[in-house]
Amino acid sequence: MNSQDSADLKTLENFITVLEYYDTKFDSNRKRQTVTCPFHDDSSPSLSLVFEDKGWFNCFGCGAGGNIFTFVALQEGLDCKKDFPKVLAKTRRICGINRRSI
């Protein structure tokens, strides 16, 4: 696996696919790309998605943050660094991407 393999997954469309897979609730104004944080008891959307150049998320309520792989790792109870091959494979499955198409 090269760095381009994982970089190709870091798109807004793929992140939205991951959020929907985990039933994360979107703010009614999707243009803001703010969602209810699944990592704490969140009564109003506090997790922001930022995709200008890097593709990351940040929760202003609990401090959770990272990229699409961090999100999947947190949801699956995995360590993103130690378990990265598992996290990458799970992210690919969720996004419907097989290795050969990257």
WOCOR-V661764 format. One record per helix or strand of 2 or more residues. SS is the DSSP state (hx for helix, st for strand). FROM is the first residue (numbers start at 1). TO is the last residue. If there is no record, write none. Layout:
ss from to
SS FROM TO
SS FROM TO
This chain:
ss from to
hx 3 7
hx 12 21
hx 30 32
st 34 35
st 47 50
st 56 59
st 65 67
hx 68 76
hx 84 95
hx 99 101
